[in-house]
Amino acid sequence: MARTISLLVIALLIVLLAVLNWTTLASPTLISLGITSVTAPLGLIMLGLTVLLAVLFVAYVLTLQGSVLMENRRHNRELQSQRELADKAEASRITEMRSALDLQLQQQSIDLRNVRDGLLARIDRLEQTVDARLDQTDNTTAAYLGQIEDRMTRGGPVL
């Protein structure tokens, strides 16, 4: 911004100087072109060359700015396509991770069911063993009681 203002001030000073000294700029002078000499207003020629140089400079700046804008747009399009590609890849990874976690959760559920079924089967076997031992204990106790009754009814010694 400061550069633009300073360039405009300098251009206005050149225009003001040219307007104030127009008679001097327009006065004809002998100008050497190397091979020949011509009588022409040197000030107007120099002013014309300065204007031509300014026009070429502005055209160059505009061309450069246009190419930078085009390049910037191209980079933005590439960046947007790369973002979309990265978003798709991330979504794909999330989907893969979700399916892997679902599979792992299903496997853990199956493992837990297997462990539960194994524990229930073991508890059933232990109950059967306890029931069998209780039956044996009942039978043994009944047998001892029977022996004791038998000895008491016969009149023998009771242990």
Summary of the structure (lengths in Angstrom):
residues: 159
radius of gyration: 55.3
end to end distance: 122.6
largest distance: 170.6
contacts: 313
relative contact order: 0.03
helix: 86%
strand: 6%
